[in-house]
Amino acid sequence: MSKYNLLWDYVRKSERDSLMLTFAEIEGILGTPIDHSFLKYKKELTEYGYLVVKLSMKEKAVMFEKFKDKSGI
């Protein structure tokens, strides 16, 4: 079990095509600070149907998007 599963579940359950969360919101969901390991673990999110499309250190936010398969669904 990944330390980011709570976040991945949250993103998936949002059912939105795109979702932006601040680092503070992510930390609230996880109950722990986001750290550099996020860069390694973000690839797990594809199992939930989403991708990290932007990580902004300036805005302290992460943009998630639902990915579409080759058929466009």
N, C-alpha and C positions, 0 to 999 in steps of 0.2 A: 504494500500500500504506500503510495506516494504521499509526501507531506502536503502536496497541492491538490489532492482529491476533493477536498471540500470546495476549493475554488472552481475546479473543473465541473463539479456537479452544479454549482451555482450558475455558471455560465450556460451550461446545457439546459438547465431548467428555465432559464430566462426565455428561451425559444425565440430570441430576437435575431435578426440577420446580422446586426452589429451591436456591440456593447462596449462602452468605455467605462473603466473603473479607475479611480485614483488609487495610489499606493495605500492611502489611509483606509479606503473601502476594502481593498484586498486584505489588508492586515486585520480588519474587523471580521471579515469572513473566515480567515484562517485562525485568528486568535494568536497570531505570531507575526513578527515583522517579515516582510518580503526581503529576500537577500539575493546575492549573485547566483545562487543555485537555480533561481527561477529560469535563467537562460538555458540551463541544461534540461530542466524538467518540462519546459513549455511544449516540447514535441509530443508529450503525452496527451495533450489537448486534442490532437487529431482523432484519437479514439472516441472522443465525445462529439465529433462533428464540427469542431471549431479550430481556428488558427489564431495565433497572436500576429497581428499585422502591423502593429506599431507599439513601441515601448519608448515613451518620452521621458527622459530624465528631467528636462526643463519643466514640463507640465506635471511631472510625477504621476503619470497615468499610463494605462495599458489599454490598447484597442484590440478587441476580439471580434472576429467575423466568422459566421457560419460558412463553411466551404461547400461548394457544389461539386458534384461528380461530373464526369465528362459529358453526361447527357444534359447538364444544366439544371438538374434538380437539386 
